[in-house]
Amino acid sequence: MRTLNTSRRGTPFAAPCRPAPWSGPMRIPEIPTGTRLPRLILSAADVQLTMLTTMNLVENYVTAWAGPDAFVRGMNVKLGRPAHTGGTLTFTGVVVSAAAEIVTVEVCARSTDGVHATGTVRLSW
């Protein structure tokens, strides 16, 4: 069986790997419900905004706020109005739940035509 410190071929790594986020006691920062994430205005200059691109942008927006120790437990993103190449997207977010070990953030991405995407991202630390 392969462990975190052993490669696929069975040889140990030069330095130990970072432990998996679920392998120890989880800690959750003190984040009250209603905390607003900083607004992000993104220029979609040469990017075709497909569903996967939009999900990646939402994930990056939340994890940039949460920090490098955050682990995404789940995402639910729904598309709305299309966002066109050359336009701008404005991301806003708010913490809607901070129960037990999971923090849920509700995200909204707006384009010039209206709401491009809405969704929730569940995080743990």
C-alpha angles and dihedrals in degrees: 000000000000117000130193092264097048128074124224091268093054098252117128119249118248091243127022116263122244108267118256113265092241096049100086143026110311120229124201121201118233099266115160122214110262095038109148121220116225114268116256122202111197127188110220093204105152101001124110104217106224124163092267093049091050092049090049091051092049092049092048092048093054098040092049087058095042096049136232095299094060119110120203108230097180146338134208114188127174124192122228127167118006120259114217130217110267094029129106131249122208116203122201129172142181133191106245099174135020102174127151107325100333128085117197119205122192112212132194125190115195127193127188089269095054137272108358098182141355128189152132130253122199116208139183132182 
